[in-house]
């Protein structure tokens, strides 16, 4: 954790010294496909094997934020950012009651994070980029949405479930992108969290997130 913070502080120091190096600013937004992996996934998979009616699915969300581009040379740059990201997972269960009427229950956990990524980006060919680096995330809110339905009638509840969840997550991220001459860009990335989502670390499930992003760099 300390190494991550030192890296972030070093990036800020470089930013302060690089004013004359043509720093650029940009915005980005896109969609996420996220899940929890680890013991959480394994436990649910056991239910699937035993009962056959429990199904896990990734959670669909979005991200939006801003970033800086700090060039180190013609091919390499640093990109610190501030991004709002939705993560989480969902579980669907289908039951048959005593008169064999299908009842479906669904639970969706949507986690709201503020991410502080620090990407090192390399232009491997004109326009084509690869990037990777550390990321620190802060959990702003956690929401649980439950829904049960039969014959088209649904009962829905929403809960705050912040208690018991870890506020800080440390991850490594990486991906591929392409930047057009006008500053518009597209990218695909993967984020691999290292801290368990629960505060005590007893239920070892970790954030895993895929992102598809569009952005624009002001040049």
Secondary structure, 3 states (H helix, E strand, C coil): CHHHHHHHHHHHHHHHHCHHHCCEEEEEEEEEEEEEEEHHHHHHHHHHHHHCCEEEEEEEEEEEEEEEEEECCCCEEEEEEEEEEEEEEEEEEEEECCCCCEEEEEEEEEEEEEEEEEEEEEEEECCEEEEEEEEEEEEEEEEEEEEEEECCEEEEEEEECCCCECCEEEEEEEEEEEECCCCEEEEEEEEEECCCCECCCCCCEEEEEEEEEEEEEEC
